Amino acid sequence: MNSKGMYAGPSLLAAACLMVVTACQQATEEAPAATTETMQDFGVYTLHFNALTTDQLTAEVAQRHGIVRSGNRAMLNVSILRNREGAIGVPVHGTVEVSAANLTGQLKPVSLREITEAEAIYYIGESNVADGETLVYSIDATPVDETTPMSVRYMKQFFVD
């Protein structure tokens, strides 16, 4: 746990990627507005998410998780925490589905995979990005033993060196 009360897992990937945390909950039948925040509280659960270019990962972390390090590769990281009163949330398994598109509507395939390290559970996926490109991620996460997904839209602009 860090000084802000956020879960700080033992892995470097968790430290580098799980800079997680606020978005927009899907309202009735309308698509939620995209947000640049990195967490959304859904009452019992909080959904954390963030994206970065993979060149920001250390070579060791990228190699350990089979991630290609590149300034034009974006990596989305999603984590589901069960909230606990007065304490850090507990990471839980679930189903996470993501679609991504740039601002011109071009779809960007993102295939997520689950990573479990010690107490951390997170879902990562990669896609190509161009310099200055903004991606809008539509994330649907359903914790294990739940039937209703938590839905957010997250917007992130990427800059390639």
RAQUIFEN-V722740 format. One line per field, one symbol per residue. phi: phi as a letter, one per 30 degrees, with the letter a starting at -180 (. if undefined). Layout:
phi: ???
This chain:
phi: .cdcicdbddddddddcddckabcddcgcdddddbcdbabdcjdbbccaabaddddddedddddcicddadcccbcbbbccddbdibddcdbdacbbbbbbddcjddbdbcdbdbbbhcdbbbbabadbceidccccccbbbdeicccdccbbbcbccbcd
